[in-house]
Amino acid sequence: MSGPESGDTRSRAGFSVIELIMALTVLAFGVVGLATTTLFITRQLTLAEITTARTAATRSVLERIRATPYDSISSFGSGGDTIGAMVISWTVTSTTPQTTTLGIITLGPGLTTLSGGGPMLSGEVADTLLYTLLRP
């Protein structure tokens, strides 16, 4: 006689070892995927913070340059400032009767490209910006 009353406990025993191994394998892949995603998100947030800091530092210097009277800009020739981890320097690169062009270099932490083509966070990255002011 077979059924719940019989001594056959095989049909009522829990998970088999194979089922347990498969469940743990699926769980392990899920945990590894979650960890990889967390690392990627953390890296992207770090890059965003550094990019924001670089932009804010450059913008601050540009605002001070724009607040300087036009005739004074061409006379001082060059300058620099340190804002946080960023070192910003500028030089008057050309002057015409109606315009003055500045070369602005921001040096500090940022994103660079590896020789293989992949992005990498580096401590010393230089960005160059040419900024032209018009005579008011």
JOJOKA-V839171 format. One line per field, one symbol per residue. psi: psi as a letter, one per 40 degrees, with the letter a starting at -180 (. if undefined). burial: 1 if it has 16 or more other ideal C-beta (glycine too) atoms within 10 Angstrom, else 0. A space follows every 10 residues. Layout:
psi: ???
burial: ???
This chain:
psi: hiadeiehed eeibiidddd dddddddddd dddddddddd dddddddddd dddddddddd ddddddehid dddddediai ihhbehhhii hhdihideih hhhhhhhaia hihideeiii hidghhhhhh hhhih.
burial: 0000000000 0000000000 0000000000 0000000000 0000000001 0011001100 1100100000 0011000010 0010011111 0100000001 0101011111 0000000000 0000100000 101000
